[in-house]
Amino acid sequence: MYQPAALKKGDKIGIISPAGRIDPDQVGVAVKRLEDIGLKVVLGKHVFDVDNQFAGKDINRLRDLQMMLDDSEIKAILCSRGGYGSVRILEHINFDWFIRKPKWIVGYSDITVFHTYLNNILDVESLHACMPINFSVKEDDKAFISMVESLYGRFENYVIESHPLNRKGNAEGELIGGNLSILYSLRGTFLDFEPQGRILFIEDVGENLYHLDRMMQNLKIGGKLSELQALIVGGMSDMKTGDPKFGKTAYEIIYEAVKFYDYPVVFNFPAGHIRENWSLPLGKYLELQVDNEKVKFNWIK
């Protein structure tokens, strides 16, 4: 995996909207916070466009992303939000200039489409992290701070409390993943991930619990769970119980799908569609230690 260069004060960072439409005020907060820490912000020409639920026409969202990829002065690309739309422009992106000198692409949710392409096809690390749609104005906002620290090349070796459903053990591997619904939607395509030697991170929001079970069973039957080195589960927020109720929590559904494997499993990692959305460098090599009390992360350079 190739790790993009760390940013430094004075560098330019681009903001684009490759998927859903965004409120300009939310981008305004992001611009101020990024400039306050010494970065120069460049907005895409179509960042505020609107085309129904999209941030403008496919062609214009593509143009903004392509411009940021090709501009050597832009050192990182921050997606303003997720939503839906990244997959509609993916096949038209030209990564020729990007691959010569990769830069950080930052986001989560629908941006998992880009993470998957970068990690699985181009062998380039990317950053699963917060976006302008949920930037906080608080100075102690861990999500924002961890994103900035990661962009500056300082990856925190997280230590979190263990969850009752965790499975103990040690593991090493390349971290991949993102939004479970997006990963599921890419099954059967050239972007489908290979599990061997990898630690999978998943998160999701607003899904029916029966559909969460369907997605996990798909990964299980498809052989995507049995060959993992470890599994990390982030936020599974605003899940819908259904009528009649499904009868299990989101974490119980995931636990059931992997209970017969022997690798470490971590629940309740603070990342995803939640306020505590800590940054995860996807594609980076990780050492994971899980015991009864703590979960420890150690990023390998």
SVG drawing of the C-alpha trace seen along z (x, -y; Angstrom):
<svg xmlns="http://www.w3.org/2000/svg" viewBox="-45 -31 52 53">
<polyline fill="none" stroke="black" stroke-width="0.4" points="0.0,0.0 1.2,-3.5 0.6,-6.1 -0.1,-9.6 2.3,-12.3 1.5,-14.0 0.1,-17.5 1.8,-20.6 0.6,-24.0 0.0,-26.1 -1.0,-23.2 -4.1,-23.3 -7.0,-21.0 -9.9,-20.7 -13.6,-20.3 -16.0,-18.6 -19.5,-17.1 -19.3,-13.9 -22.6,-12.5 -25.4,-14.2 -26.3,-17.9 -25.0,-19.9 -26.0,-23.1 -23.5,-25.8 -23.5,-26.8 -22.1,-23.4 -19.2,-23.9 -18.7,-27.4 -18.0,-25.9 -15.6,-23.4 -13.7,-26.1 -13.2,-28.2 -12.1,-25.3 -9.6,-24.1 -8.2,-27.6 -7.9,-28.2 -5.4,-25.3 -3.4,-26.7 -4.7,-24.9 -5.8,-26.7 -9.2,-25.6 -10.1,-25.3 -13.8,-24.6 -14.9,-22.7 -16.8,-24.8 -19.9,-22.7 -19.7,-21.9 -23.1,-23.7 -24.9,-22.5 -28.3,-20.8 -30.0,-18.2 -32.7,-16.6 -30.9,-14.7 -27.5,-15.0 -25.0,-17.8 -25.5,-18.6 -25.3,-16.6 -23.0,-13.6 -20.8,-15.3 -20.2,-18.3 -19.5,-16.2 -17.0,-14.3 -15.4,-17.4 -14.8,-18.7 -13.3,-15.5 -11.1,-15.2 -9.9,-18.7 -8.8,-18.0 -7.1,-14.7 -5.1,-16.4 -4.1,-19.6 -0.6,-19.0 -1.1,-21.8 -4.1,-20.1 -2.6,-17.8 -5.9,-16.2 -9.5,-16.0 -12.2,-16.2 -15.7,-15.1 -18.4,-17.4 -20.8,-14.5 -22.0,-11.1 -25.6,-10.4 -25.6,-8.7 -23.9,-9.3 -20.2,-8.3 -20.7,-5.0 -22.4,-6.9 -19.1,-8.7 -16.5,-6.2 -16.0,-4.5 -15.4,-7.8 -12.6,-9.0 -9.1,-9.2 -6.5,-8.3 -3.4,-8.7 -2.1,-11.8 -3.3,-10.8 -1.4,-7.5 1.9,-9.3 1.6,-11.2 -1.4,-10.0 -3.1,-12.3 -5.5,-11.7 -9.1,-11.2 -11.3,-11.8 -14.8,-10.8 -17.1,-8.0 -20.6,-6.6 -21.1,-6.7 -17.4,-7.6 -16.7,-4.0 -17.0,-3.6 -13.8,-5.6 -12.1,-3.9 -12.7,-0.5 -11.3,-1.5 -8.2,-3.1 -7.5,-0.2 -8.4,2.7 -7.4,1.5 -4.8,-1.2 -3.1,0.0 -3.4,-3.5 -4.4,-4.3 -7.3,-6.6 -8.9,-8.2 -12.3,-7.1 -13.1,-10.2 -15.6,-13.0 -16.8,-15.4 -18.1,-19.0 -21.7,-17.9 -21.0,-17.0 -18.1,-19.1 -18.5,-20.4 -17.5,-23.9 -16.2,-22.5 -12.5,-22.7 -12.3,-19.3 -14.2,-17.5 -12.3,-14.1 -13.6,-13.3 -12.3,-16.5 -9.0,-16.4 -8.3,-12.8 -8.9,-13.6 -6.5,-16.5 -3.9,-14.6 -4.1,-11.8 -3.7,-14.2 -0.6,-15.5 0.7,-12.0 0.1,-11.4 -2.0,-8.3 -3.2,-7.7 -2.8,-4.2 -6.3,-4.1 -7.1,-2.3 -10.8,-1.7 -12.7,0.2 -13.7,3.7 -17.3,4.6 -19.1,7.6 -19.5,9.2 -15.9,8.8 -13.8,11.9 -10.3,11.8 -7.1,12.3 -4.4,10.6 -4.3,10.0 -2.3,8.3 -3.5,7.2 -4.4,4.5 -7.5,2.5 -10.2,2.2 -14.0,1.6 -16.3,-1.2 -20.1,-1.4 -21.6,2.1 -24.4,1.2 -21.9,-0.1 -19.7,2.9 -22.7,5.2 -23.8,3.2 -20.4,3.8 -20.5,7.6 -20.2,9.3 -18.3,6.4 -14.6,5.9 -14.6,3.9 -15.6,6.7 -13.0,7.0 -10.7,10.0 -10.6,10.9 -7.3,12.8 -4.8,11.0 -7.2,8.2 -9.0,6.7 -12.5,5.6 -14.2,2.5 -18.0,2.0 -20.5,-0.5 -24.0,-1.5 -27.1,-3.7 -30.8,-3.5 -31.1,0.1 -33.8,2.5 -32.4,5.2 -33.5,8.0 -31.6,6.3 -28.5,6.1 -28.9,9.8 -29.3,10.3 -26.0,8.4 -24.1,10.3 -25.4,13.7 -24.4,12.6 -20.8,12.0 -20.8,15.2 -22.1,17.4 -19.8,15.6 -16.7,16.5 -15.9,13.0 -16.0,13.5 -14.2,16.8 -10.8,15.6 -10.5,12.4 -7.8,11.6 -10.2,9.6 -13.5,7.7 -14.1,4.2 -17.7,3.0 -18.4,-0.7 -21.6,-2.5 -24.8,-0.7 -27.0,-3.7 -30.8,-4.4 -31.5,-0.8 -35.1,0.1 -36.6,3.0 -39.4,3.8 -42.9,5.0 -42.9,7.7 -39.7,7.0 -36.6,8.9 -35.7,9.9 -32.0,9.1 -29.8,6.0 -27.5,5.0 -24.5,6.2 -26.1,9.5 -26.8,10.1 -23.2,9.5 -22.0,11.6 -24.1,14.5 -22.7,14.3 -19.1,14.6 -19.4,16.7 -17.9,19.8 -14.7,18.1 -11.7,17.7 -10.3,14.3 -10.7,11.2 -13.9,9.2 -14.3,5.6 -17.6,4.0 -18.5,0.4 -15.5,-1.2 -16.3,-5.0 -16.5,-5.4 -19.4,-5.7 -22.6,-7.7 -22.1,-8.8 -20.7,-11.9 -17.5,-10.2 -16.4,-9.3 -12.7,-8.7 -10.4,-8.5 -9.3,-5.2 -6.6,-5.0 -7.9,-2.4 -5.3,-0.3 -2.9,-0.8 -1.3,2.2 -2.8,2.6 -1.8,4.7 -4.9,5.3 -4.9,6.6 -8.2,7.5 -8.5,8.6 -11.2,8.5 -10.6,4.9 -9.1,3.1 -8.7,3.0 -5.4,1.6 -4.6,0.4 -1.0,0.1 -0.5,-1.3 2.5,0.1 4.5,-2.3"/>
</svg>
